[in-house]
């Protein structure tokens, strides 16, 4: 029993076989019960029929003739007794009068006899030469044979079903052992195939998430080296010759580290699909003006409010402004407009811009365009976060060539009017 509980195939198959056995035994039980049913309509028909064939009392020759005719017609041994139990006539082997003492009138399948008392006081006893109820026993045998055939037919079907489940389990075991690139085979178009398809989708998402986390960790470790090295050097120099310039360098490197760690935490939370609240009413024009003042950006447009995650929207605007200040050139400008279907935020600088082949790659974490160096700082996950935050709010961000040179980043968010 323990072995059956550990095998899904055996559980399925045992359930099918058990159900078939219950049905078969139930039918056989009904057939057996029918053997003792004395209400067979034949008993109510043969008696009057035999009585009608007997001659009137006092004619023994006709009685013998009638008994032989009844014996031939019914293929049975027949004896007729008077009310005192004396044998009056018989055909075939004599049948004793007491074979039906338990029931003076009816069928007796156990000894193949039939008894009937006539209105004239005679007792007819017949013993069939062929057992009663052969068809009932044949039906029971057919039911058992059908159950056995159905059980054999269910074997390959159950084996195929459980084999697919075992294949699904083996694929999951391989994946859970660390082979995140492995996928299970999808067979058929039923619920098991749907489970396999759903597992593959989930496995792909988890694999992408793990890869992204590994890349994020590797790149973050690389990016942290530069400010940490500069910070260590500045601290060592400050111990020897304290001064405002070295103190400012220490503060700047600490700020860069704090900003990078903050961005890493935000990116990790977004990639992990943690739920975010989007119930802040954000005055986007005031926010753009506030962040733009830190980089001396010229801000124009119209007041716009939207329901969003205030902290993430602030990070998106700040990253756009800092990207323009670090990698572009002044003047920096930002414009905000509200259209019927969307809100458009544009941040532009007058630097060298980005080559066409790299305009999409700048949205990848820690990607550095050609010609840039670590000393320029800031090529971390700033623009990648801008895209993630915009998409999290149902929007998008794109790079565009600005008229007259420079780079322009355009964020489009759905209007809530």
C-alpha positions as CSV (number, residue, x, y, z in Angstrom):
1,X,0.0,0.0,0.0
2,X,2.9,2.4,0.8
3,X,4.3,1.7,-2.7
4,X,1.0,2.5,-4.3
5,X,0.7,5.8,-2.4
6,X,4.1,6.8,-3.7
7,X,3.2,6.1,-7.4
8,X,0.6,8.4,-9.1
9,X,0.3,5.8,-11.9
10,X,-0.6,3.0,-9.5
11,X,-3.1,5.3,-7.6
12,X,-4.9,6.2,-10.9
13,X,-4.9,2.6,-12.1
14,X,-5.9,1.2,-8.7
15,X,-8.8,3.7,-8.6
16,X,-10.0,2.5,-12.1
17,X,-9.7,-1.2,-11.3
18,X,-11.4,-0.7,-7.9
19,X,-14.3,1.1,-9.5
20,X,-14.7,-1.6,-12.1
21,X,-14.6,-4.3,-9.4
22,X,-17.3,-2.5,-7.4
23,X,-19.5,-2.3,-10.5
24,X,-18.9,-5.9,-11.4
25,X,-19.5,-7.2,-7.9
26,X,-22.7,-5.1,-7.6
27,X,-24.1,-6.6,-10.9
28,X,-23.1,-10.1,-9.9
29,X,-24.8,-9.6,-6.5
30,X,-28.0,-8.4,-8.2
31,X,-27.8,-11.5,-10.5
32,X,-27.4,-13.8,-7.5
33,X,-30.3,-12.1,-5.7
34,X,-32.4,-12.7,-8.8
35,X,-31.9,-16.5,-8.4
36,X,-34.0,-16.4,-5.3
37,X,-36.8,-14.2,-6.7
38,X,-39.9,-16.4,-6.6
39,X,-42.0,-13.8,-8.4
40,X,-40.8,-14.9,-11.8
41,X,-43.8,-14.4,-14.1
42,X,-43.2,-17.9,-15.6
43,X,-44.5,-19.5,-12.5
44,X,-47.8,-17.8,-12.9
45,X,-48.1,-18.9,-16.5
46,X,-46.9,-22.5,-16.6
47,X,-49.2,-23.6,-13.8
48,X,-52.5,-22.8,-15.4
49,X,-51.1,-24.0,-18.7
50,X,-50.3,-27.4,-17.3
51,X,-53.6,-27.6,-15.6
52,X,-55.4,-26.9,-18.9
53,X,-53.6,-29.9,-20.5
54,X,-54.7,-32.4,-17.9
55,X,-57.8,-34.5,-18.6
56,X,-60.8,-34.5,-16.3
57,X,-60.6,-36.9,-13.3
58,X,-61.2,-40.6,-14.0
59,X,-59.4,-40.8,-17.4
60,X,-55.9,-42.2,-16.6
61,X,-54.9,-43.0,-20.2
62,X,-55.5,-39.4,-21.3
63,X,-53.6,-38.3,-18.2
64,X,-50.5,-40.4,-19.1
65,X,-50.7,-39.1,-22.7
66,X,-51.0,-35.5,-21.5
67,X,-48.1,-35.9,-19.1
68,X,-45.8,-37.2,-21.8
69,X,-46.8,-34.4,-24.1
70,X,-46.0,-31.9,-21.3
71,X,-42.6,-33.6,-20.7
72,X,-41.6,-33.4,-24.3
73,X,-42.7,-29.7,-24.6
74,X,-40.9,-28.6,-21.4
75,X,-38.0,-31.0,-21.7
76,X,-38.6,-32.0,-18.1
77,X,-39.4,-35.0,-15.9
78,X,-43.0,-34.6,-14.7
79,X,-44.9,-36.5,-12.0
80,X,-48.5,-36.0,-10.9
81,X,-49.7,-36.9,-7.4
82,X,-53.2,-36.9,-5.9
83,X,-54.0,-35.1,-2.6
84,X,-52.8,-38.2,-0.6
85,X,-49.4,-38.2,-2.3
86,X,-50.1,-41.2,-4.5
87,X,-48.4,-41.1,-7.9
88,X,-51.0,-41.0,-10.7
89,X,-48.8,-40.5,-13.8
90,X,-45.3,-39.5,-14.7
91,X,-43.1,-39.0,-17.7
92,X,-39.3,-39.4,-17.6
93,X,-37.6,-40.0,-14.3
94,X,-40.0,-39.9,-11.3
95,X,-39.8,-36.8,-9.2
96,X,-40.6,-37.2,-5.5
97,X,-43.6,-35.1,-4.2
98,X,-41.7,-33.5,-1.4
99,X,-39.1,-31.6,-3.5
100,X,-41.1,-28.4,-3.0
101,X,-42.2,-28.7,0.6
102,X,-40.6,-25.3,1.4
103,X,-42.8,-23.7,-1.0
104,X,-45.7,-25.7,-2.5
105,X,-46.0,-23.4,-5.5
106,X,-43.1,-21.9,-7.5
107,X,-39.7,-22.2,-8.9
108,X,-36.8,-23.9,-7.1
109,X,-33.6,-23.2,-9.0
110,X,-31.4,-25.1,-6.6
111,X,-33.0,-28.4,-7.6
112,X,-34.4,-27.3,-11.0
113,X,-38.0,-28.2,-9.9
114,X,-41.4,-26.6,-10.3
115,X,-44.5,-27.4,-8.3
116,X,-48.1,-26.5,-8.8
117,X,-51.4,-27.5,-7.1
118,X,-54.3,-27.8,-9.5
119,X,-57.9,-26.7,-8.5
120,X,-58.8,-30.5,-8.7
121,X,-56.5,-31.3,-5.8
122,X,-53.6,-32.7,-7.9
123,X,-50.0,-31.8,-7.5
124,X,-47.8,-31.4,-10.5
125,X,-44.0,-31.7,-9.9
126,X,-41.6,-31.0,-12.8
127,X,-37.8,-31.3,-12.8
128,X,-36.2,-29.4,-15.7
129,X,-33.4,-31.3,-17.5
130,X,-31.6,-28.0,-18.2
131,X,-30.7,-25.8,-15.2
132,X,-32.8,-22.7,-14.7
133,X,-31.2,-19.2,-15.3
134,X,-28.3,-20.0,-17.7
135,X,-28.6,-16.5,-19.1
136,X,-28.3,-14.9,-15.7
137,X,-25.0,-16.6,-15.1
138,X,-23.8,-15.7,-18.6
139,X,-24.6,-12.1,-17.9
140,X,-22.5,-12.1,-14.8
141,X,-19.7,-13.7,-16.7
142,X,-20.0,-11.1,-19.5
143,X,-19.9,-8.3,-16.9
144,X,-16.7,-9.7,-15.4
145,X,-15.2,-10.1,-18.8
146,X,-16.1,-6.5,-19.8
147,X,-14.6,-5.2,-16.5
148,X,-11.4,-7.1,-17.2
149,X,-11.2,-5.8,-20.8
150,X,-11.9,-2.2,-19.7
151,X,-9.2,-2.6,-17.0
152,X,-6.7,-3.7,-19.6
153,X,-7.7,-0.8,-22.0
154,X,-7.3,1.7,-19.1
155,X,-3.7,0.5,-18.5
156,X,-2.0,2.4,-21.5
157,X,-4.2,5.4,-21.0
158,X,-3.3,5.7,-17.4
159,X,0.4,5.0,-18.2
160,X,0.5,7.8,-20.7
161,X,-1.1,10.2,-18.4
162,X,1.2,9.5,-15.5
163,X,4.2,9.3,-17.8
164,X,3.6,13.0,-18.8
165,X,3.3,13.9,-15.1
166,X,6.5,12.1,-14.3
167,X,8.2,13.9,-17.2
168,X,6.9,17.2,-15.9
169,X,8.3,16.3,-12.4
170,X,11.7,15.3,-13.8
171,X,11.9,18.6,-15.7
172,X,11.0,20.5,-12.6
173,X,13.6,18.6,-10.6
174,X,16.3,19.4,-13.2
175,X,15.3,23.1,-13.1
176,X,15.2,23.2,-9.3
177,X,18.7,21.6,-9.1
178,X,20.1,24.8,-10.7
179,X,19.7,24.3,-14.5
180,X,17.6,27.4,-14.9
181,X,17.8,27.2,-18.7
182,X,16.1,23.8,-18.8
183,X,12.4,23.6,-19.8
184,X,9.8,20.8,-19.6
185,X,8.4,19.2,-22.8
186,X,4.8,20.3,-23.6
187,X,2.7,17.3,-24.9
188,X,-0.9,17.5,-25.8
189,X,-3.4,20.3,-25.3
190,X,-5.0,19.5,-21.9
191,X,-4.5,20.7,-18.3
192,X,-1.2,18.9,-17.9
193,X,0.1,20.7,-21.1
194,X,-1.2,23.9,-19.6
195,X,0.7,23.3,-16.4
196,X,3.9,22.6,-18.4
197,X,3.4,25.7,-20.4
198,X,2.8,27.9,-17.3
199,X,5.9,26.4,-15.7
200,X,8.1,27.2,-18.7
201,X,6.8,30.8,-18.7
202,X,7.5,31.1,-14.9
203,X,10.9,29.4,-15.4
204,X,11.9,31.9,-18.2
205,X,10.9,34.9,-16.0
206,X,12.8,33.6,-13.0
207,X,15.8,32.8,-15.2
208,X,15.7,36.4,-16.6
209,X,15.4,37.8,-13.2
210,X,18.3,35.8,-11.8
211,X,20.5,36.8,-14.8
212,X,19.5,40.5,-14.3
213,X,20.3,40.3,-10.6
214,X,23.7,38.7,-11.3
215,X,24.5,41.3,-13.9
216,X,23.3,44.0,-11.6
217,X,25.5,42.7,-8.8
218,X,28.5,42.3,-11.0
219,X,28.2,45.7,-12.6
220,X,27.4,47.3,-9.2
221,X,30.5,45.8,-7.7
222,X,32.5,47.3,-10.6
223,X,30.9,50.7,-10.3
224,X,31.4,50.8,-6.6
225,X,35.2,50.4,-7.0
226,X,35.8,53.8,-8.5
227,X,34.1,56.0,-5.8
228,X,35.5,53.8,-3.1
229,X,39.0,54.0,-4.4
230,X,38.7,57.8,-4.8
231,X,37.1,58.0,-1.3
232,X,39.9,56.0,0.2
233,X,42.6,58.1,-1.4
234,X,40.9,61.4,-0.5
235,X,40.6,60.2,3.2
236,X,44.3,59.3,3.3
237,X,45.3,62.6,1.8
238,X,42.9,64.5,4.1
239,X,44.6,62.9,7.1
240,X,48.0,64.3,6.0
241,X,46.8,67.7,4.7
242,X,43.3,68.6,5.7
243,X,41.6,71.1,3.4
244,X,38.3,72.1,2.0
245,X,39.0,70.7,-1.5
246,X,39.7,67.2,-0.1
247,X,36.7,67.4,2.2
248,X,34.5,68.3,-0.8
249,X,35.9,65.3,-2.7
250,X,35.1,63.0,0.2
251,X,31.5,64.4,0.3
252,X,31.1,64.1,-3.4
253,X,32.2,60.4,-3.4
254,X,30.0,59.6,-0.5
255,X,27.0,61.2,-2.3
256,X,27.8,59.2,-5.4
257,X,28.0,56.0,-3.4
258,X,24.7,56.8,-1.6
259,X,23.0,57.6,-4.9
260,X,24.2,54.4,-6.5
261,X,23.1,52.2,-3.6
262,X,19.7,54.0,-3.7
263,X,19.3,53.3,-7.4
264,X,20.3,49.6,-6.9
265,X,17.7,49.2,-4.2
266,X,15.0,50.7,-6.4
267,X,16.0,48.6,-9.4
268,X,16.0,45.5,-7.3
269,X,12.6,46.2,-6.0
270,X,11.2,46.8,-9.5
271,X,12.8,43.7,-10.9
272,X,11.4,41.6,-8.1
273,X,7.9,42.9,-9.0
274,X,7.2,44.1,-5.5
275,X,3.9,45.9,-5.3
276,X,4.1,49.7,-5.4
277,X,1.6,52.2,-4.3
278,X,0.3,54.5,-7.1
279,X,-2.0,56.7,-5.1
280,X,0.2,59.9,-4.8
281,X,-1.1,63.0,-6.5
282,X,2.1,64.4,-8.0
283,X,2.4,68.0,-9.2
284,X,4.7,67.2,-12.1
285,X,5.5,70.8,-13.1
286,X,6.6,71.6,-9.5
287,X,8.6,68.5,-9.4
288,X,10.4,69.2,-12.7
289,X,11.1,72.8,-11.6
290,X,12.5,71.6,-8.3
291,X,14.9,69.0,-9.8
292,X,15.7,71.3,-12.7
293,X,16.9,74.0,-10.3
294,X,19.7,71.8,-9.1
295,X,21.2,71.6,-12.6
296,X,20.3,75.2,-13.7
297,X,17.8,73.8,-16.2
298,X,15.3,76.1,-18.0
299,X,11.8,74.7,-17.3
300,X,8.7,75.5,-19.4
301,X,5.2,74.0,-19.9
302,X,1.9,73.9,-18.2
303,X,0.9,72.6,-14.7
304,X,0.1,68.9,-14.8
305,X,-0.9,66.6,-12.0
306,X,-1.1,62.8,-12.1
307,X,-1.7,59.9,-9.8
308,X,1.4,57.9,-9.4
309,X,4.2,56.7,-7.1
310,X,5.7,60.0,-6.0
311,X,9.1,58.6,-5.0
312,X,9.6,56.8,-8.3
313,X,8.5,59.7,-10.4
314,X,10.9,62.0,-8.5
315,X,13.7,59.5,-9.2
316,X,12.8,59.4,-12.9
317,X,12.9,63.2,-13.2
318,X,16.1,63.5,-11.2
319,X,17.9,60.9,-13.2
320,X,17.0,62.7,-16.5
321,X,18.3,66.0,-15.1
322,X,21.5,64.5,-13.7
323,X,22.1,62.6,-17.0
324,X,21.9,65.8,-19.0
325,X,24.2,67.7,-16.5
326,X,26.8,64.9,-16.4
327,X,27.0,63.8,-20.0
328,X,25.6,66.7,-21.9
329,X,26.4,70.4,-22.0
330,X,24.5,73.5,-21.0
331,X,22.1,75.0,-21.5
332,X,19.7,72.3,-20.2
333,X,16.0,72.6,-20.8
334,X,12.9,70.7,-19.8
335,X,9.4,71.1,-21.2
336,X,6.1,69.6,-20.0
337,X,2.9,69.3,-21.9
338,X,-0.5,67.6,-21.4
339,X,-2.2,66.1,-24.4
340,X,-5.6,64.4,-24.6
341,X,-4.1,60.9,-24.4
342,X,-0.7,61.4,-22.7
343,X,1.6,63.6,-20.7
344,X,4.9,64.4,-22.4
345,X,8.1,65.4,-20.5
346,X,11.2,66.3,-22.6
347,X,14.7,66.9,-21.2
348,X,17.3,68.3,-23.5
349,X,21.0,69.2,-23.4
350,X,23.5,70.7,-25.9
351,X,26.3,68.1,-25.7
352,X,27.6,65.8,-28.3
353,X,24.6,63.5,-28.2
354,X,24.8,59.7,-28.6
355,X,25.6,57.7,-31.7
356,X,22.7,56.2,-33.5
357,X,23.9,52.6,-32.9
358,X,23.9,53.1,-29.1
359,X,20.7,55.1,-28.6
360,X,18.9,52.0,-27.2
361,X,21.8,50.6,-25.3
362,X,22.1,53.6,-23.1
363,X,18.9,52.3,-21.3
364,X,20.8,49.1,-20.3
365,X,22.2,49.1,-16.8
366,X,25.8,50.2,-16.5
367,X,26.3,50.7,-20.2
368,X,28.9,53.3,-21.2
369,X,28.7,54.9,-24.6
370,X,31.9,54.8,-26.7
371,X,34.3,57.6,-25.8
372,X,33.1,57.9,-22.2
373,X,35.2,56.9,-19.1
374,X,34.7,56.2,-15.5
375,X,35.9,59.6,-14.6
376,X,32.8,61.1,-16.2
377,X,30.8,59.3,-13.5
378,X,27.2,58.4,-13.5
379,X,27.0,55.8,-16.3
380,X,25.2,53.4,-14.0
381,X,21.6,52.5,-14.0
382,X,20.1,56.0,-14.1
383,X,18.6,55.8,-17.6
384,X,17.6,52.1,-17.1
385,X,15.6,53.2,-14.0
386,X,14.0,56.0,-16.1
387,X,12.7,53.4,-18.5
388,X,11.6,50.9,-15.8
389,X,9.7,53.6,-13.9
390,X,8.0,55.0,-17.0
391,X,6.9,51.5,-18.1
392,X,5.8,50.7,-14.5
393,X,3.4,53.7,-14.9
394,X,2.2,52.5,-18.3
395,X,4.4,54.9,-20.2
396,X,7.7,54.9,-22.2
397,X,10.9,56.8,-22.8
398,X,12.8,57.3,-26.0
399,X,16.0,59.1,-27.2
400,X,15.6,61.7,-29.9
401,X,18.1,63.9,-31.7
402,X,17.6,67.5,-30.7
403,X,17.6,70.2,-33.3
404,X,20.9,72.1,-33.2
405,X,22.8,69.2,-31.5
406,X,22.7,67.5,-28.2
407,X,20.5,64.8,-26.7
408,X,16.9,64.8,-25.9
409,X,15.0,62.2,-23.8
410,X,11.2,62.1,-24.1
411,X,9.0,60.5,-21.5
412,X,5.4,59.7,-22.3
413,X,2.9,58.9,-19.6
414,X,-0.8,58.1,-20.0
415,X,-3.1,61.0,-19.3
416,X,-5.5,60.6,-16.4
417,X,-8.1,63.2,-17.5
